[in-house]
Amino acid sequence: MATVAFHTLGCKVNHYETEAIWQLFKDANYERVDFETNADVYVINTCTVTNTGDKKSRQVIRRAIRRNPDAVVCVTGCYAQTSSAEIMEIPGVDVVVGTQDRHKLLSYIDQFREERQPINGVGNIMKNRTYEELDVPYFTDRTRASLKIQEGCNNFCTFCIIPWARGLMRSRDPEKVVEQATQLVQSGYKEIVLTGIHTGGYGQDLKNYNLAQLLRDLEEIDGLERIRISSIEASQLTDEVIDVLKNSNKVVRHLHVPLQSGSDTVLKRMRRKYTMEHFSERLTKLHDALPDLAVTSDVIVGFPGETAEEFQETYDFIVKHKFSELHVFPYSQRIGTPAARMDDQIDESIKNERVHKLIALSDQLAKEYASKFENEVLEVIPEEVGETKDTLVGYADNYMKVEFEGSEDLIGEIVKVKINKADYPINIGSAVRIVNHATNKTEEGVLL
């Protein structure tokens, strides 16, 4: 039996797509093996979000070629899409496919074996207007299933290369989304994470259908306990979406809303499509509708020209709106983007100082948010065994990470856990009961 090994760099969407590509190989009777072993085919799914992403991708490609010079080495993903010629120049790369036409990989491999000529299968992504169907019925090593609902982005922020790697916004057919969600539930998943390149933009290119309607349709799926949206822009938090979130029994109490900067002048340079006034108004409306909601966010510090005052505006905005956790990134020049060519690039030492300030603030806000739930009971889906003996670690619906005593057979199930010690990054709790949603009976008593 022929063997295939995968290595995935970058985001959740890439991990989803690797699983989809594996399904194609599996249907062709391949066996999946570890990337560090000798495989017949290596597939490297690359990232290009930063220059470092490109560099790491090249390192992994070379590693595969060294491991087995006779293997067919295939490169796919974002870096493959933007820089296929650069990748084709690496001796030993046999097949390159970008962020579309992944289903052609297997026929390209057959073609390469016959002709022994490297194949560049990358086309112009900007011309693509249809969503590429890639089905994933289950995931190799996850308890939370991702469900990709859209592709591409129309925003062209000045710091970002992704529209050139992924193309323009295209939504997946709603029936296909519901069909795959149902399939994932039948495979045993209790939680589904809706993901994409610009997830909250789902439906912008569809007639008479939008994200709010998709959430309503997913709500109807029996056995689906939790729906999580991987990321949504403030402008996509329409009154209708907020209303759906408020009335839903399945959408979790956690949203990731990218801020990037809390200063209008910086946002303008970033070419972000909102003002702080609008962002603030949406967040206020959201918290009024869902008082216990956790809102996490992304922030870029040290964007070209960012003054001390502009950074302070960002800091104050975060304090005021009490985000529950931040992902903080120092701005890094991405070759090929307008921001990389801007004057007033910020000194690395200033960037680092600002990053540390925001990380300290994030830790403080995360602890404050968690402390609201001390002695409360939360529903947790354990995902893995903890570092302490006989413990499990998983996430509550509000994205708090919780460790508690329990046996491995509870992984992937919903467990009610009392939070004994709220903290960050991990909260300590004890299981109080398991909810058997199939029978609606609860088994009482502390589980040891």
C-alpha positions, 0 to 999 in steps of 0.5 A: 500500500502506498503511503502519504505523510502530511505537514501543515503550517499556518491557520485552522483553515490549512489544517481543515484542508489537510484533512480534506486532502487526506480524505482524497488520498484515503479514497485512493487507498493510501495509508497515512504515516508520520511526516518524520518517517519514510513515505512515498508521497509528502504533502506540505500545506504551506503558509505565507501570512508572514515572510517567516511563514515562507521561510518555514515552508521552504525548510519543511519542503527541504526536510521532506526531500532529504528524508526520501529523495525518491518520494513524490513531494507535493506543495500546496497552500498559500505560499504555493499559490503566491510563489509557485515559481520560487517553490518550483526552483527547489530541486526535488519538488515534484508537484505544486498546487495552490489554494484551489484544484486540490482534487487534481493532486492525485492525477498530478502525482500519477502524471509525474510518476509517468513523465518524471517532469515537475508539475506546476498546477497553480492558476490565477486565484483572482479569477475564481468565483466558486467555492471548492468543495472539500469534504471532511467527515471526521478529523484525525486527532481532534475533539472539536470539528472545524467546518469550512464555510467560505473562502477568500477575502475582499478587504485588502488590508494594507498589511495582508497578503491573504487575498492574493493567496486565497482570492476573493470572497466565496461562500459555500453552498448552505445545503453542503454546510448543513450536510457536512455539519450533520455528518460530523455530528453523526461521527460523534462531534458535539462541537463544530467550529465554523471557519474560513478566511473571512468567516463572518463574511459568509453569505455576502455573495449569496442571494437571500441567504446570510450568516444569521440564516446559516446559524438558524439552520445549524441550530436545527441539527439534532445532536449538535450541542455547540456552534462556535464562530472562529472569527467575525468582524465587528461590521458583520455583527449585524443586529440580525446576527446579534439577535440570533446569538441571543436566542440560540441555545447552541452558539457558544458564549465566545466570539473572536472579533479582530480589533487590530488597532484601537486608533482610528488613524492607524485603522485608516492606514491599515485600510480597515473598514470600521471606526472605533465608534462603530466597533464600540457600539457593536460591542456594547450591543453584543454585551447587552444581549449576552452579558457573560460573553467572552470576546477575544481579539487580535491586535497588531502593535507597531504598525508603520507610523504608530505613535505613543498616543495611537498605541495608548488609544488602543490600550485604553479601548481594550481596557474599556471594553474588557476583552477576555483575551488578546492575541498580540502580534508585533507588526512584521513587514510582509513583502508585497503588501502596501504597509511594507513599503510605508515610511515610519517603520517602527523600531523593534525595541519599541514594538517589543515594549508595546507587545509586552504591555498588551500581553500583561493587560491581556493576562489581567483581563483574562483573569478578571473574566475567569474570576466571574465564574469561580464556584460556577458550573460550566459545561466542558468538552475535554479534549486531552489528558492533562499533565497531572495524573488522571486529569482532563483538559478542555474548553468551556463554551466561553473558551475558558480552559479547564482542568479537572479529574476524570477518566479518558473515556470522557474525552469528547463528551460534555461534562458539567464542571464546577470551577474551584479556582479561576485563573489564566491560562488554566482553570481548575475544576471538579466534574459534578455530573455528566449530562446524557443528552440522548436520554436527558437524564443526569447522573448526579454526584461528584465524579472521581 
